[in-house]
Amino acid sequence: MSTQAEAAEQRDQRTGGGIKPYQLVLGIGVAFALFTIASGVASTVLGWETDAEVHRKVFGNIPGPLKAIFYSVIPVLLVAGAWLFSLRVRNWTRGGPDDRATRRDNVGRRLKDFRSGVWMQTLLRDPAAGAMHSMIYFGFLVLLAVTTTLEVDHQMPPDLKFLHGTAYQAFAFVGDAAGLVFMIGVCWAIYRRYIQRVYRIRIKSKPEHGVILGTFFLLGLTGFTTEIFRIALDGRPEFERWSFIGYPLSGLVEGWGNLALWHQVNWVAHVVVFGLFLLILPVTMLRHMFTSPLNMYLRDRERPKGAMKPLPNLMETELESFGAATISDFTWKQLLDTDACTMCGRCTSVCPAHATGKALDPREIVLKVGEVMAATSDPGPVSPPIGLDPEITISADSVFERVTSEEVWACTSCKACDEICPVNIEILDKILDMRRYLSLMESDFPTELGGAYRSMENSGNPWGMSQGERADWAKDLEVDIVDGSAELGHEYLYWVGCAGSFDDKNKKVTQATAKLMQRAGLDFAILGPSEMCTGDPARRSGNEYIFQMLAMQNVETLNGMGVKKIVTQCPHCFNTLLNEYPQLGGHYEVIHHSQLLEWLIETGRLDVSQARLDERITYHDSCYLGRHNDVYLAPRNVIGRLGGVEVVEMGRSGTRGMCCGAGGARMWMEEHVGKKVNDERSQEAIATGATRVATACPFCYIMLDDGVKAQGKEEDEVRVADISMHLLDALEAADRGNGNGTARRPEEPHPAGGGAGDEREPEVAAAGDTTPGESSPPDA
């Protein structure tokens, strides 16, 4: 049996014996076609007309043969379009399972996501592009509704017809208004693409964009010209003044000879353009009119936002391949993504790798997967997501026919592409799945990662340091160290992380955080040598084997100790412990130190009433704290509560904050191409005029500190430090000033875990945090 036949058989087994999705699409197309034929037959046979003076005669001046052709050709085009679209839907089912079922507990979220898309809320994050697209979109929908309303009225018996008198005048006004809005939007789109030439649009302009925009323009133009000649042919009756575009312009052609022929020619042209629209709809990017809203409806998923897809226990599974290399390795939802893409390039515009000259362009990842899917379709190739250059050929069902390993490894996993996508395409998942294949199946990974892998496997941390040195930072502090084989016996476990344990810069962060927790009287302990790397660098670089090895040891240790609450300063540890350890049976209340410090300040357990920093400070958003877990306000609230401080935002902050360059295991890879990401971000921080830069992630601290120094700035000019260090500076300065080192310690409830923020979407730091005392446990 051929490979394609085997894949088809497996696909049919997955989708069951009922109606297949592609059959449903074809059925809908046939239903619309039959309805159109029935509409034409009914109107011809019944011949219902109204004798109202203020009305519009449907198919007035259109000969019977032309009318017959209309009701014959349009149904054929509807069926053809449905068939072409069904081939694409059949392609999606080549993918593996992904539970996106609508249930009682998620239907509200699904409808909310759907509304945010169809009401253009996500597109309007970019006001200019959003307004332009909204004019085309809403203008087209209203015009479609106007046409449908006219046809409905056409089928009504005389006593039930409603488009006459005032109702018709309002109908005419709405139709012209929608047409005007639609045409302005189309002209604006032409201007943006071919005159203004916005970068993210310019680099992906293809001939089909011209075909689509030309079709839209002609559709609107012939609609108006047909109306103009119809009104002129009818003698420009007074009630047609409500057609505020068509009526005035009809005066310009009123004296032309043979108005009936002019009207018929323009009507035929309008129908031909509409037929062209139906033909190009399923075979060009116009298909996103259907696929994008569907994709947005399916956004909600059981897996947390910051978690990677789980894999079975690699020591026990019978799977022979891991990650994604062929189309069937992706899920059906990931394949739907490729047809939902609008090619807007917003992901391109925010990608730190692309901005600094690397090979990666997130949009290209989506499109290239779609190109391979289209070229290897069964029973035969379908059109790619967007036109391909003639020299590009795809000879096998492998995404690596189009995607290079350089693209895959350039990703910092910052999730900026996912966050900004207006139609909720999950780009990062595809990249990480491809990394899994390259790492586990091909051993195709940057050389530097090999050292980090060996260190994690042999030493339990990517630094390759002795586990016995994990608690060295605490030698001068009275911090309890608990053996991993004993019960915790404390309220909180302070998960220090590898950077906080071994990196000289980040040891200061760990010490500052410990001192602050001691000032607040928190009951906590550390694991010291019993703490292993969470495995985040291994998992984000595709090495699931090492991740599971480390994670399972940690889960066994934490569960055996009866750990309930964990505090950590590392967003990567935070994300892994909170969102991914539940996949392995580890359920804990996890709190990032920024959330803990915010709560301690709010409840008075840390008294900052006398703490001051008379300086300008800017905060750099950690990707794994922000976009992966929606925590934006907590770090800002911590530094913002200090007296005298002037908090300034960088040009890119909040959901649009720029990555430091170290995520996705890039901390252990060198940048050999283009500008360094941390240099780009450091220049942005310096440009604010801030004398202090605050971070809330050990990797961000390292990268920004190095970047600021690379720009020639010494620490006395611009000091980069974690929020805990800035806070401790201010508190200790206040202590020296008033001789009081005692913090108030009122009895307050502990901050509940779960730590991640809600699903709101702040453009900058304006929402998205959950106060620790209000958050939910990860398994809630």
C-alpha positions in Angstrom: 0.0 0.0 0.0 1.3 3.5 -0.9 2.3 5.9 1.8 -0.5 8.3 0.8 -3.0 5.4 0.9 -1.9 4.4 4.3 -2.2 8.0 5.6 -5.7 8.2 4.1 -6.7 5.0 5.9 -5.3 6.2 9.2 -7.0 9.5 8.7 -10.4 7.8 8.1 -9.9 5.7 11.2 -9.2 8.8 13.3 -12.3 10.7 12.0 -14.6 7.7 12.4 -17.2 6.3 10.2 -19.6 9.3 10.2 -19.7 12.3 8.1 -16.2 13.6 7.5 -15.5 17.4 7.9 -14.7 17.8 4.2 -17.9 16.0 3.2 -19.8 18.5 5.5 -18.2 21.4 3.6 -19.1 20.0 0.3 -22.6 19.4 1.5 -23.0 23.0 2.6 -21.9 24.2 -0.8 -24.4 21.9 -2.6 -27.1 23.1 -0.3 -26.4 26.7 -1.2 -26.3 25.8 -4.8 -29.7 24.1 -4.7 -31.2 27.0 -2.8 -30.0 29.4 -5.4 -31.5 27.2 -8.2 -34.8 27.0 -6.3 -34.8 30.7 -5.8 -34.4 31.3 -9.6 -37.1 28.8 -10.4 -39.5 30.2 -7.9 -39.1 33.8 -8.9 -39.6 32.8 -12.6 -42.6 30.6 -12.1 -44.4 32.6 -9.4 -43.5 36.1 -10.9 -44.5 37.9 -7.7 -44.2 41.7 -8.0 -45.3 44.6 -6.0 -47.3 47.6 -7.3 -45.7 49.9 -4.6 -44.4 53.1 -6.1 -41.3 53.3 -4.0 -39.5 50.1 -4.6 -36.9 48.4 -6.8 -37.7 45.8 -9.3 -35.2 42.9 -9.1 -33.7 41.9 -12.5 -35.3 45.0 -14.0 -34.0 45.4 -17.6 -32.2 42.1 -17.4 -33.4 39.7 -20.3 -34.6 36.3 -19.4 -31.6 34.4 -20.9 -29.2 36.4 -18.8 -31.3 35.7 -15.7 -31.3 32.0 -16.6 -27.5 32.0 -17.0 -27.1 33.8 -13.6 -29.2 31.1 -11.8 -27.3 28.4 -13.7 -23.7 29.5 -13.4 -23.7 30.8 -9.8 -24.8 27.4 -8.4 -22.0 25.7 -10.4 -19.5 28.1 -9.0 -20.8 27.5 -5.4 -20.3 23.8 -5.8 -16.9 24.2 -7.4 -15.8 26.5 -4.6 -17.1 24.1 -1.9 -15.3 21.2 -3.6 -12.0 23.1 -3.7 -12.4 24.2 -0.1 -13.3 20.6 0.9 -9.9 19.5 -0.4 -8.2 21.9 2.0 -10.3 20.6 4.9 -9.4 17.0 4.0 -5.8 18.1 4.2 -6.2 19.3 7.8 -7.4 15.8 8.8 -4.0 14.4 7.9 -2.8 15.9 11.2 -2.9 14.1 14.6 -5.6 14.6 17.3 -6.0 17.8 19.2 -8.9 18.1 21.6 -10.7 21.3 20.7 -14.2 20.1 21.4 -16.8 22.6 22.5 -18.1 21.8 26.0 -20.2 23.5 28.6 -17.2 24.7 30.5 -15.4 26.3 27.5 -18.3 27.5 25.2 -18.2 30.9 26.8 -14.5 31.4 26.2 -14.9 30.1 22.6 -17.6 32.6 21.8 -15.6 35.4 23.4 -12.6 34.5 21.2 -14.8 34.3 18.2 -16.4 37.7 18.9 -13.0 39.3 19.4 -12.1 38.2 15.9 -15.3 38.9 13.9 -15.6 42.3 15.6 -12.0 43.1 14.5 -10.8 43.6 18.1 -7.6 41.7 17.6 -6.9 43.5 14.3 -7.4 46.9 15.8 -4.4 46.4 18.0 -2.7 48.0 15.0 -5.1 50.9 14.5 -4.3 51.7 10.8 -4.3 48.2 9.5 -7.3 47.3 11.7 -9.4 50.2 10.5 -8.5 49.5 6.9 -9.4 45.8 7.2 -12.5 46.6 9.2 -13.8 48.8 6.4 -13.3 46.1 3.8 -14.7 43.4 6.1 -17.8 45.1 7.5 -18.4 46.9 4.2 -18.4 43.5 2.4 -20.6 41.8 5.1 -23.2 44.6 4.9 -23.2 44.5 1.1 -23.7 40.7 1.3 -26.6 41.3 3.8 -28.1 43.9 1.4 -28.0 41.6 -1.5 -29.5 38.7 0.5 -32.2 41.0 1.9 -33.1 42.0 -1.7 -33.4 38.4 -2.8 -35.5 37.4 0.2 -37.9 40.3 -0.6 -37.9 39.1 -4.2 -39.2 35.7 -3.2 -42.0 37.1 -1.0 -45.6 37.2 -2.2 -46.9 40.8 -2.8 -48.6 41.1 0.5 -45.4 40.1 2.4 -42.8 42.2 0.5 -41.2 44.7 2.8 -38.7 46.7 0.6 -40.9 49.5 -0.3 -41.6 53.0 0.9 -39.4 54.2 3.8 -38.0 50.8 4.3 -36.6 50.8 0.7 -35.1 54.2 1.1 -33.3 53.2 4.3 -32.2 50.0 2.4 -30.8 52.1 -0.4 -29.0 54.4 2.0 -27.4 51.5 3.9 -26.3 49.8 0.6 -24.6 53.0 -0.7 -22.9 53.6 2.7 -21.6 50.1 2.9 -20.3 50.3 -0.7 -18.6 53.6 0.1 -16.9 52.2 3.2 -15.9 49.0 1.3 -14.3 51.0 -1.6 -12.4 53.3 0.8 -11.1 50.3 2.6 -10.0 48.6 -0.7 -8.3 51.8 -1.9 -6.6 52.1 1.4 -5.3 48.6 1.2 -4.0 49.2 -2.3 -2.2 52.3 -1.0 -0.6 50.5 1.9 0.6 47.6 -0.2 1.8 49.3 -3.4 2.5 53.0 -2.4 3.2 53.2 1.3 4.7 49.7 1.1 4.8 48.8 4.8 7.8 46.5 5.4 6.0 43.4 6.8 3.6 43.7 3.8 6.1 44.6 1.1 8.4 41.5 1.7 5.5 39.1 1.1 3.5 40.8 -1.7 2.6 38.3 -4.4 0.7 38.6 -7.7 -2.4 37.1 -6.0 -2.6 40.1 -3.7 -3.1 42.2 -6.9 -5.8 39.8 -8.1 -7.6 39.9 -4.8 -7.5 43.7 -4.4 -8.4 44.1 -8.1 -11.4 41.8 -7.8 -12.6 43.7 -4.7 -12.1 47.0 -6.4 -14.0 45.9 -9.5 -16.7 44.3 -7.4 -17.4 47.6 -5.7 -17.0 49.7 -8.8 -19.3 47.6 -11.0 -21.8 47.6 -8.2 -21.9 51.3 -8.2 -21.9 51.7 -12.0 -24.7 49.2 -12.3 -26.7 51.2 -9.8 -25.9 54.5 -11.6 -27.2 53.3 -14.9 -30.2 51.6 -13.3 -31.3 54.8 -11.7 -30.7 56.8 -14.8 -32.7 54.3 -16.9 -35.6 54.5 -14.4 -35.7 58.3 -15.0 -34.0 59.2 -11.7 -37.1 59.0 -9.5 -37.1 61.2 -6.4 -37.1 58.4 -3.9 -33.7 57.2 -5.3 -32.1 60.2 -3.7 -31.4 58.0 -0.7 -28.9 56.2 -2.9 -26.6 59.1 -2.1 -23.7 57.8 -4.3 -25.7 56.4 -7.2 -28.3 59.1 -7.5 -26.0 62.2 -8.0 -23.7 60.3 -10.4 -26.7 59.0 -12.4 -27.2 62.6 -13.5 -23.9 62.5 -15.3 -25.1 59.6 -17.6 -28.7 60.6 -17.8 -28.3 61.9 -21.3 -26.3 59.0 -22.7 -27.8 57.0 -25.5 -29.0 53.4 -25.0 -29.0 53.4 -21.2 -30.6 49.9 -21.2 -27.5 48.4 -22.9 -25.1 50.3 -20.5 -27.0 48.9 -17.6 -27.0 45.4 -18.9 -23.2 45.5 -19.7 -22.4 46.7 -16.2 -24.7 44.2 -14.6 -23.0 41.4 -16.5 -19.6 42.8 -15.5 -20.7 42.8 -11.9 -21.9 39.2 -12.0 -18.6 38.1 -13.8 -16.5 39.8 -11.1 -18.6 38.1 -8.4 -18.1 34.8 -10.1 -14.3 35.4 -10.1 -14.6 36.2 -6.4 -16.2 32.8 -5.8 -13.5 31.0 -7.8 -10.5 32.6 -6.1 -12.0 32.4 -2.6 -10.9 28.8 -1.8 -7.6 28.9 -3.8 -6.1 32.1 -2.5 -5.5 33.7 0.9 -9.1 35.0 0.7 -10.0 31.6 2.3 -9.2 33.2 5.6 -12.6 34.8 5.5 -13.8 31.4 6.7 -10.7 29.8 8.3 -9.6 32.7 10.5 -12.9 33.0 12.4 -12.9 29.2 12.8 -9.4 29.3 14.1 -10.3 32.0 16.6 -13.2 30.0 17.8 -10.9 27.0 18.4 -8.3 29.0 20.3 -9.2 27.8 23.8 -7.4 24.6 24.9 -6.9 22.5 28.0 -3.1 22.9 28.0 -1.9 26.1 29.8 -0.7 28.9 27.7 3.0 28.5 28.7 3.1 24.7 28.4 4.5 22.6 25.6 2.6 19.6 24.2 3.2 16.6 26.5 4.9 13.5 25.2 4.5 10.0 26.6 7.2 8.6 28.9 10.1 8.1 26.5 11.4 5.2 28.5 8.1 3.3 28.0 6.6 4.5 24.8 6.4 2.4 21.6 6.6 5.5 19.4 9.3 5.4 16.8 9.5 9.1 16.0 9.2 12.2 18.0 8.5 15.8 17.1 7.3 17.1 13.7 8.9 16.4 10.4 6.1 15.3 8.1 2.6 16.8 7.8 1.0 13.9 9.8 3.3 14.7 12.7 1.5 18.0 13.3 -2.0 18.2 14.8 -5.0 19.0 12.6 -5.3 22.3 14.4 -1.7 23.2 13.5 -2.6 22.4 9.9 -5.7 24.6 10.0 -3.4 27.4 11.2 -1.6 27.4 7.9 -4.9 28.1 6.0 -6.1 30.6 8.6 -3.0 32.8 8.1 -3.8 36.2 6.7 -0.1 36.9 5.8 -0.3 40.2 7.6 3.2 39.9 8.9 2.5 41.1 12.4 4.4 38.1 13.7 7.4 39.1 11.5 7.3 42.6 12.8 7.8 41.6 16.5 10.1 38.6 16.1 13.4 39.5 17.8 15.4 37.0 15.7 14.1 38.5 12.5 14.6 42.1 13.7 18.3 41.3 14.3 19.0 39.7 11.0 18.5 36.0 11.8 17.1 33.4 9.3 13.8 33.1 11.2 10.6 34.7 10.0 7.6 33.3 12.0 5.2 33.9 9.1 7.4 31.8 6.8 7.3 28.9 9.3 3.5 28.9 9.0 3.5 29.3 5.3 6.2 26.7 4.6 4.4 24.1 6.6 1.3 24.9 4.6 3.2 24.7 1.3 4.4 21.2 2.1 0.9 20.2 3.1 -0.6 21.6 -0.1 2.1 20.0 -2.3 1.7 16.5 -0.8 -2.1 16.5 -0.6 -4.1 13.4 -1.3 -5.5 12.8 -4.0 -3.3 15.6 -5.5 -1.7 18.9 -4.9 -3.9 21.9 -3.9 -2.9 25.6 -4.1 -0.3 26.7 -1.5 -1.3 29.2 1.2 0.1 31.9 -1.1 1.7 31.8 -4.5 5.2 30.2 -4.7 8.1 31.4 -6.8 8.5 29.0 -9.8 11.9 27.8 -8.8 10.6 26.4 -5.5 9.8 22.7 -5.7 8.6 20.3 -3.0 9.4 16.7 -3.7 8.6 14.9 -0.4 6.3 15.1 2.6 8.9 16.7 4.9 8.7 20.2 6.3 12.5 20.4 6.1 12.1 20.5 2.3 11.2 24.2 3.0 12.3 24.9 6.6 15.9 25.1 7.5 17.4 24.1 10.9 18.9 27.6 11.1 15.4 29.0 11.2 14.2 26.6 13.8 17.2 27.2 16.1 17.1 31.0 15.8 13.9 31.1 17.8 14.0 32.5 21.4 10.6 31.1 22.2 9.5 34.5 23.3 5.9 33.9 22.1 5.7 37.4 20.6 4.5 36.0 17.3 1.6 34.0 19.0 0.7 37.0 21.2 0.3 39.5 18.3 -1.3 37.2 15.8 -4.8 38.6 15.2 -6.2 35.2 14.3 -4.6 33.2 17.1 -2.2 31.0 15.1 0.0 28.9 17.3 3.4 29.4 15.7 5.7 28.6 18.6 4.3 25.1 19.0 5.3 24.3 15.4 8.8 25.5 15.9 9.2 23.6 19.2 7.8 20.4 17.7 10.3 20.7 14.8 13.1 21.2 17.4 12.0 17.9 19.1 12.5 16.1 15.8 15.8 17.7 15.0 17.2 17.1 18.5 15.8 13.6 19.3 15.7 12.0 15.8 18.5 13.8 13.9 20.9 15.1 16.6 20.8 18.3 14.5 21.3 21.0 17.1 23.9 23.8 17.6 27.2 22.5 18.9 27.1 24.6 22.0 23.9 22.8 23.1 25.8 19.5 23.3 27.7 20.8 26.3 24.5 22.0 28.0 22.9 18.6 27.4 25.8 16.7 28.9 25.9 19.0 31.9 22.2 18.6 32.6 22.4 14.8 32.2 25.6 14.4 34.3 25.5 17.3 36.7 21.8 18.2 37.0 22.3 21.7 35.7 23.3 23.3 32.3 26.3 25.1 33.9 28.0 21.8 34.6 28.7 22.9 38.2 28.8 20.5 41.2 25.4 20.0 42.9 27.3 20.4 46.2 27.7 24.1 45.4 24.0 24.9 44.9 23.7 26.4 48.4 27.0 28.3 48.5 25.2 31.6 48.1 23.5 31.1 51.5 26.7 30.6 53.6 26.4 34.0 55.2 22.6 33.8 55.6 20.5 31.8 58.0 18.6 29.8 55.4 17.3 26.3 56.2 18.5 23.7 53.7 16.3 20.6 53.6 17.3 17.2 52.3 15.2 15.9 49.5 14.5 12.7 51.3 12.9 14.4 54.3 9.6 16.3 54.7 9.7 20.0 53.9 8.5 21.1 57.3 8.2 24.7 56.1 5.4 26.7 54.5 7.3 27.6 51.4 10.0 25.9 49.3 12.3 28.5 47.8 13.2 27.1 44.3 16.4 29.0 43.6 17.0 27.6 40.1 20.3 27.0 38.4 21.2 30.6 37.5 20.4 31.8 41.0 22.6 29.0 42.4 25.6 29.1 40.2 25.8 32.4 38.2 27.7 35.1 40.2 25.3 37.9 39.1 22.2 36.0 40.0 23.5 34.8 43.4 23.0 38.4 44.4 19.3 38.1 43.3 18.9 35.0 45.3 20.5 36.6 48.4 18.3 39.7 48.0 15.2 37.7 47.6 16.1 35.5 50.7 16.8 38.7 52.7 13.4 40.2 51.7 11.6 37.0 52.7 13.4 36.9 56.0 12.5 40.6 56.7 8.9 39.6 56.0 9.1 36.7 58.4 8.3 34.0 55.8 8.8 30.4 56.8 10.8 29.0 53.9 13.6 26.6 53.1 15.7 25.6 50.1 16.7 22.2 48.7 20.3 23.0 48.0 22.0 20.0 46.5 18.7 18.1 46.2 17.4 20.7 43.7 17.9 19.7 40.0 17.4 21.8 36.9 13.7 21.9 36.0 14.6 20.8 32.5 13.3 23.9 30.8 16.4 24.4 28.6 16.3 20.7 27.5 12.6 20.8 26.7 12.7 24.2 24.9 15.5 22.9 22.7 13.7 19.7 21.9 15.4 17.2 24.1 12.4 15.7 25.8 14.5 12.8 27.1 16.7 15.0 29.3 13.6 17.0 30.4 11.7 14.0 31.5 14.8 12.6 33.3 15.2 15.8 35.3 11.5 16.6 35.8 10.6 13.1 37.0 13.3 13.2 39.6 12.1 16.6 40.8 8.5 15.6 40.9 9.4 12.5 42.9 11.4 14.6 45.3 8.8 17.3 45.7 5.9 14.9 46.1 7.8 12.8 48.6 8.5 15.9 50.7 4.9 17.0 50.6 5.7 20.3 49.0 2.6 22.5 48.5 3.9 26.1 47.9 6.9 27.0 45.8 8.5 30.5 45.3 11.0 31.1 42.5 12.6 34.1 41.0 13.1 32.4 37.6 10.2 32.7 35.1 11.5 29.6 33.3 11.3 27.6 36.5 8.0 29.2 37.3 6.5 28.3 34.0 7.8 24.7 34.1 6.8 24.0 37.7 3.4 25.6 37.2 2.4 24.6 33.7 4.4 21.5 32.8 5.0 19.5 35.9 1.3 18.7 36.2 1.8 16.7 33.0 4.1 14.4 35.1 2.0 14.4 38.3 3.5 17.4 40.0 0.8 19.8 41.2 2.0 22.8 43.3 1.1 26.4 44.2 3.8 28.3 42.3 4.5 32.0 43.0 7.0 34.1 41.2 9.0 36.3 43.5 7.6 39.5 41.9 4.1 38.4 42.9 5.3 37.4 46.3 7.0 40.8 46.8 4.0 42.7 45.6 1.8 40.8 48.1 4.2 41.4 50.9 4.2 45.1 50.2 0.5 45.3 49.8 -0.1 43.5 53.1 2.5 45.5 55.0 4.8 42.6 55.7 7.4 44.6 53.9 7.2 48.2 55.0 8.3 50.5 52.1 6.9 53.7 53.5 10.4 55.1 54.0 12.1 53.3 51.0 13.1 55.6 48.2 15.0 55.5 44.9 15.2 59.0 43.5 16.1 57.7 40.1 14.5 56.9 36.7 13.9 53.2 36.3 12.6 51.1 33.4 11.4 47.6 33.6 12.1 44.9 31.1 9.4 42.3 30.6 10.4 38.7 30.9 8.8 36.7 28.1 8.1 33.7 30.3 6.6 35.8 33.0 4.7 38.0 30.6 3.5 36.5 27.4 3.7 32.9 28.6 1.9 33.6 31.9 0.3 37.0 31.6 2.1 38.5 34.6 2.9 42.2 33.8 1.8 44.4 36.7 3.4 42.6 39.7 7.0 43.6 38.9 6.0 47.2 38.0 4.0 47.5 41.2 7.0 46.4 43.3 9.3 49.1 41.9 6.5 51.6 41.6 5.8 51.6 45.3 9.2 53.0 46.1 9.2 56.7 46.9 10.9 59.1 44.4 11.1 56.6 41.6 10.2 57.6 38.1 9.1 54.5 36.1 9.4 54.9 32.3 8.4 52.3 29.7 10.6 51.3 26.8 9.2 51.6 23.3 8.3 47.9 23.3 6.8 46.7 26.6 4.0 44.6 28.0 2.7 42.1 25.5 4.9 43.7 22.9 8.0 43.7 25.0 11.2 42.6 23.2 13.0 39.4 24.3 16.4 39.6 25.9 17.5 36.8 23.5 18.1 34.0 26.0 14.9 32.1 26.0 14.3 28.8 24.2 17.7 27.6 25.4 19.4 30.4 23.4 21.2 31.1 26.7 23.5 28.2 25.8 23.8 29.1 22.1 26.0 31.7 20.4 24.7 34.3 18.1 26.8 34.0 14.9 24.5 35.9 12.6 23.3 39.5 12.7 23.1 41.9 15.6 22.8 40.4 19.1 19.3 40.5 20.5 20.4 41.7 23.9 22.3 44.6 22.3 19.1 45.7 20.5 17.1 45.5 23.7 19.8 47.2 25.8 19.9 50.2 23.4 16.2 50.5 23.8 16.6 50.5 27.6 19.3 53.1 27.5 17.3 55.3 25.2 14.7 55.9 27.9 17.3 57.8 29.9 16.8 55.5 32.9 19.6 55.2 35.4 18.3 51.8 36.5 17.0 48.8 34.6 14.8 46.3 36.4 14.5 42.7 35.5 12.5 39.8 36.9 14.4 36.9 35.3 17.9 35.6 35.7 18.5 35.3 32.0 17.2 38.8 31.3 19.5 40.1 34.1 22.6 38.5 32.5 21.7 39.5 28.9 20.7 43.1 29.7 23.7 43.7 32.0 26.0 42.4 29.3 24.2 44.4 26.7 24.3 47.7 28.6 28.0 47.2 29.3 28.6 46.5 25.6 27.2 49.9 24.9 29.9 51.5 27.1 27.7 52.2 30.1 29.2 51.5 33.5 27.2 50.5 36.5 27.3 54.0 38.0 25.6 55.3 34.8 23.0 52.6 34.2 22.6 49.8 36.8 20.9 46.6 35.7 19.5 44.5 38.5 16.6 42.3 39.5 13.6 44.0 41.1 14.5 42.3 44.4 17.9 44.0 44.4 16.4 47.4 43.6 13.9 46.9 46.4 16.5 45.8 48.9 18.7 48.8 48.0 15.9 51.2 48.9 15.0 49.3 52.1 18.5 49.1 53.3 19.1 52.8 52.5 16.0 53.6 54.6 17.4 51.5 57.4 20.6 53.3 57.4 18.8 56.6 57.4 16.5 55.9 60.4 18.3 53.0 62.2 15.3 50.8 61.9 15.7 47.4 60.3 12.5 45.9 61.5 9.6 45.2 59.1 6.0 45.2 60.2 4.7 41.6 60.3 0.9 41.7 60.6 -0.9 38.4 60.4 -2.1 38.1 56.9 -3.2 35.1 54.8 -0.5 33.6 52.6 -0.6 34.2 48.9 -2.2 31.4 47.2 -0.3 29.8 44.3 -1.1 29.2 40.7 0.8 32.4 39.9 -0.1 32.9 36.3 -2.1 35.9 35.3 -5.5 36.0 33.6 -6.1 35.9 29.9 -6.5 39.7 29.3 -4.3 41.3 26.7 -2.6 44.4 27.8 -0.8 46.3 25.0 1.6 47.5 27.6 1.6 46.8 31.3 -2.0 47.5 32.0 -3.6 44.2 32.9 -3.0 40.5 33.0 -1.7 40.0 36.6 -3.3 38.0 39.3 -2.5 39.2 42.8 -1.0 36.2 44.6 -3.8 36.3 47.2 -6.4 36.1 44.5 -4.8 33.4 42.2 -5.9 29.8 41.8 -3.9 26.6 42.3 -2.6 25.1 39.1 -4.9 22.1 39.3 -8.0 24.2 40.0 
